[in-house]
Structure formats: structure tokens, C-alpha cells
């Protein structure tokens, strides 16, 4: 683990996802988007905005053909419903939440990974402050097995 200037050990969490990319990304070059150059944005209205006391912030890292976002949810409440256009692969970094997908509810906690499928109404219910990393797939929803 990396050490801080004071010699204390610091925990670093990284999440990586492998997602099929459209053929236009075949010539893509390696690139870096620096967090310090990419401030968090509060989602105050529209899809995925916090409602009922929930606060949602997102830091999006855009790359040619894809993006990664780090979302942080806090407070009591939930996000407003959204129907994603593409699948999202999500890794929960911290906290606990309930993911409402259509008529199903999945309780998720730090260390869980999940797929938010395209075309299915989804919203998050905050049960304790949480954060996650997500990346979008390219294409229609898949019909893989889901567990509760």
C-alpha cells in the first residue's frame, strides 16, 4: 500500500471494467483525465437527481468511445428514476444502497459489482452514504442472470 508523507499507510481503491467497444475505438490512444482538472458536479434536477433529502454528486471522466463516472450519494432519500439507454457496469466503493430495477430490489454494499441494464427503469435508495464507479457499455441490454 502507498505511504503518506507522515508514514501512515493509505488505502487506495481502483475499479477497472472491460467493456466491448464500438469499432470506431480501435484506433483510440491511451489517455489520462486528471481528477483535479475534473470537478464534481451536483445533480440537482432531472434523471438520477437526489430527491427526498438525497444528495448526488458525479465526477465524469470522458474518453473517446466511453466514460467512467464516480458517483457519491448521501442523505436520506433516493435518486429520481431513469431509464438508461445503455448498460452500466457498476462497482460499489463504499456504503450501502438499494437498487430498484423495474419490479426488483437489490441490496448492495461496498465490494459488490452489478449491471444496470438498458431499457429498465432504475433508481437508487440511499441506506447509508455510498460511492460507486460506473462505466457504460456499448449496445443493447443483455439478459444475463441476476441474483439478489
C-alpha positions in Angstrom: 0.0 0.0 0.0 1.2 3.6 -0.6 2.5 5.6 2.3 1.6 9.1 3.1 4.1 11.9 3.9 3.7 11.1 7.6 4.5 7.4 7.0 0.9 6.2 7.7 -0.5 3.7 5.3 -3.2 4.9 2.9 -5.8 2.6 1.3 -6.2 3.0 -2.4 -9.2 1.5 -4.2 -9.3 1.1 -8.0 -12.0 -0.4 -10.2 -11.5 -1.4 -13.7 -14.0 -2.7 -16.2 -13.6 -4.3 -19.6 -16.4 -3.3 -21.9 -16.8 -4.2 -25.6 -16.2 -1.0 -27.6 -17.6 0.0 -31.0 -15.2 -0.5 -33.9 -14.5 3.3 -34.0 -12.5 2.9 -30.8 -10.0 0.6 -32.5 -7.5 3.4 -33.2 -8.0 5.0 -29.8 -4.8 6.1 -27.9 -4.1 5.8 -24.2 -5.1 8.9 -22.3 -5.4 10.3 -18.8 -8.1 12.5 -17.3 -6.9 14.1 -14.1 -9.3 14.3 -11.2 -8.0 17.7 -10.1 -9.0 19.0 -13.6 -12.4 17.4 -13.4 -14.6 18.8 -10.5 -17.6 17.1 -9.1 -21.0 18.2 -10.2 -24.1 18.1 -8.1 -27.1 16.6 -9.9 -29.9 18.9 -8.8 -32.7 18.1 -11.3 -33.7 15.6 -14.0 -32.8 11.9 -14.2 -30.7 10.5 -11.3 -31.1 13.7 -9.2 -31.4 13.3 -5.5 -34.9 13.6 -4.1 -36.3 13.4 -0.6 -33.1 14.7 1.0 -30.6 12.6 -1.0 -27.6 14.4 -2.5 -25.9 13.1 -5.6 -22.6 14.3 -6.9 -20.8 12.9 -10.0 -17.3 13.2 -11.4 -17.2 12.1 -15.0 -14.1 11.1 -16.8 -14.8 11.2 -20.6 -12.7 9.2 -23.1 -13.3 8.7 -26.8 -16.0 6.0 -27.1 -16.7 5.6 -23.3 -16.6 7.3 -20.0 -16.2 6.5 -16.3 -18.1 8.2 -13.6 -17.6 8.3 -9.8 -20.9 9.0 -8.0 -21.4 9.8 -4.4 -24.8 9.6 -2.7 -25.6 10.9 0.8 -28.5 12.0 2.9 -31.9 10.3 3.3 -33.9 9.7 0.1 -33.3 8.3 -3.4 -32.4 9.3 -6.9 -35.1 10.1 -9.4 -36.0 7.3 -11.7 -34.2 6.9 -15.1 -34.3 4.5 -18.0 -30.7 4.1 -19.2 -30.1 3.9 -22.9 -27.0 1.6 -22.5 -26.0 -1.0 -19.9 -23.9 0.4 -17.0 -21.3 -1.8 -15.1 -21.1 -0.5 -11.5 -18.7 -1.3 -8.6 -19.7 0.0 -5.2 -16.7 1.5 -3.5 -18.3 2.4 -0.1 -21.6 2.3 1.8 -24.9 0.5 1.2 -27.8 1.2 -1.1 -30.8 -0.4 -2.6 -31.0 -0.6 -6.4 -34.6 -0.6 -7.7 -34.6 -2.2 -11.2 -38.1 -2.5 -12.7 -40.0 -4.5 -10.1 -36.9 -5.9 -8.4 -34.9 -4.5 -5.5 -31.2 -5.4 -4.9 -29.4 -4.6 -1.6 -25.8 -3.8 -2.4 -22.8 -3.0 -0.3 -19.2 -1.9 -0.7 -17.3 -4.5 -2.9 -20.4 -5.5 -4.9 -20.5 -5.2 -8.7 -23.6 -5.1 -10.7 -25.1 -4.4 -14.1 -27.8 -1.7 -14.6 -29.4 -2.9 -17.8 -30.5 -0.5 -20.6 -34.2 0.0 -21.0 -35.2 -0.9 -17.4 -36.4 1.9 -15.0 -33.9 2.3 -12.2 -33.3 4.4 -9.1 -31.1 4.2 -6.0 -32.3 4.3 -2.4 -29.6 5.6 0.0 -29.4 3.5 3.1 -26.0 4.9 4.2 -23.6 7.3 2.4 -22.1 5.5 -0.6 -19.9 5.9 -3.6 -19.5 3.9 -6.8 -17.6 3.8 -10.1 -19.6 3.1 -13.3 -18.8 2.7 -17.0 -21.3 2.4 -19.8 -21.3 -0.5 -22.2 -22.0 0.0 -25.9 -25.2 -1.6 -27.1 -28.5 -3.0 -26.0 -29.3 -4.6 -22.7 -28.2 -8.1 -22.1 -30.3 -10.8 -20.5 -27.7 -12.3 -18.1 -28.7 -13.9 -14.8 -29.2 -11.6 -11.8 -29.0 -12.6 -8.1 -30.5 -11.0 -5.1 
